[in-house]
Amino acid sequence: MNVLEKIDNFLNKVLMVGGGVALLFLMSLATGNVVLRIFGAPYRGAYELVAFSGAIVIAFALGYTQKRKDHIVVDILTQKFSKGTNRILDGINYFITMILFGIVCWQVSVWGVKIMRSGEVSETLKVIFYPFVFSVSLGFGVLSLTLLLDFLNNLFDREKGN
């Protein structure tokens, strides 16, 4: 399991760097577009590029956010349960969400292959966009790997140091 954790850590770090680069690009593009719009010369296709970049930013942050447990948790009901009950519920949650996001990863990949084979391009800029679809699939795949590790750590009652 140590090897899986090292792979997961590496993939999450690489995706976070990629997501950070995409975020910088997105912010620069949006800011530049607003400034140029003042002068009547906005970027053609800025909306498409911002949408593609936004998809990458979100997808690439999924696994890292899960790893750090930085997502929103509503525990108004579960805070009343014992530690053992919460551990069981967490394990069930990790397992079900791992399966769910594994299926999402697979189906997004299937969609990406369809787009790639059809030669479909974006409407305004005519950019091939299946690489962005595959990037989103990668983000869900890494999230599934992180959830698998959370499940295994929960199953073997190992506390994870982040």
N, C-alpha and C positions, 0 to 999 in steps of 0.2 A: 504494500500500500504506500510505502514511502516513495517509490518510483512514480506512482500515480499522482501523489501530492506535489512532487517536483515538477512533473509535466504540467499539472494544473496551475501551479504558481507561475511557471514560465509563460504559458499561454495567456493567462490573465494579465501578466505584466506587458506582454507584447500587444495584446488587444487594447489595454489602457493607453499605451503610447500611441497606437494607431488612432484610437478614439480621440485622444488629445489633439493630434495633428488635424483630424477631421473637424474638431470643434474650432480650432484656430482658423482653419480655412473657411468654415461656415460663418464665423463672426466677421472675418475680414471681408468676405464676399457681401454679406448683408450690410455691413457698415459702408463699404464702398458703393454699393448699389443705392443706399439712401442718400449719400453725398452726391453721387452723380445724378440722381433723380432731381435734386434741387436745380441742377444746371440743364435739365431736360435731356439727359443722355444716360438712362439706366442700362445696366447690363441686360442683354438679351438672354433669356433662359436662367436668370438668377434663381427663380423659384424652383426650377428643376434641380439645380446644383445644391441649393440649400436643403431640399427634401432628401436627396441622396446622401448628403453629408450628415444630416440629422438622423437618418436611419442607421448609419454606421456608428455615430456617437452613442446612440441608445443601445444598439445591439452589442457593441464592444464593451459596454459598461456592465452588462447583466451579470456575468460570472464573478467579476471582482466585487460588485455590490453584494452578491449573495455570500461570497467568501467572508466579507467583513461584517455581514449582517447589518448593513446600512439601510435596508428597506424599512418601510413603515410596518409596524406590528401593532395590531389591535388585540390586546390581551385582557380585555375587561372581564371576559368569562374564564379564560384559562389561568389567570393569576390565582384563582381560588382552588385550582387543582393541586395535587401533590406533585413533587418533583418527578416521581416515577410515571405518573399519568401524563405529565407534560412531555416526558421523554418518549413515551409510546406515541403520543399524538404528533410530536415532531418527526419521529421516524416514519410514520404513515404519510405525513405531509411531504417529507423529502422524497419518499419513494414515488408517490403519485405525481408530484410535480416533475420529478426526473423523467418519468415515462411521458408525461404530457409534453414537456419541452423537447424531449428526444423525437417525438412524433412531429412536433412543429419544425424542428431542424430538418428532418427527413422530407417533409412536405414542401418546405420552402426550397430545398435543394431540387426537388422534382420540378417545381415551378421554374426555377432558374434554368434547368436543362431545357424545358419547353421553350422558354424565351430565347435561349442560346440557339437552339435548333431552328427556330422560326426566323431568326435574324431581326427580331423586333428592336426598335430603337425609341428613344424618348421623343416626345412630340415636337418640342421647340428646337433643341440643339442637335437632334438626331444622334445622340450618344448611345452606344451600346450600354445597357444597364444591367445585364445579367451579372457582371462582377459585383455590383452592389447587392444584388439578391443573394449571391453566394456568401458575401460578407455577413449579411444578416443571419444566414443559416449557420455560419461559423460561430457567431456570437451565441446563438441558441445551443449549439453543440457544446461549447465550453461551459455554458450555464448548466447543461445536463451533467457534464463531468463533475463540476463543482457540487451539484446536488447529490451525485453518486457518492462522492467522498463524504459529504455531510451525513448521508444515510449510513454509510459504513462506520464512520466515527460514532454515530449515535447507536448503532447496533452493537458495537464492541465497547460502548461506554467510554470512549476516549474523549477527553477535553481537547479542543483545538486551540492552539495558541496562534493568534493572528498577528 
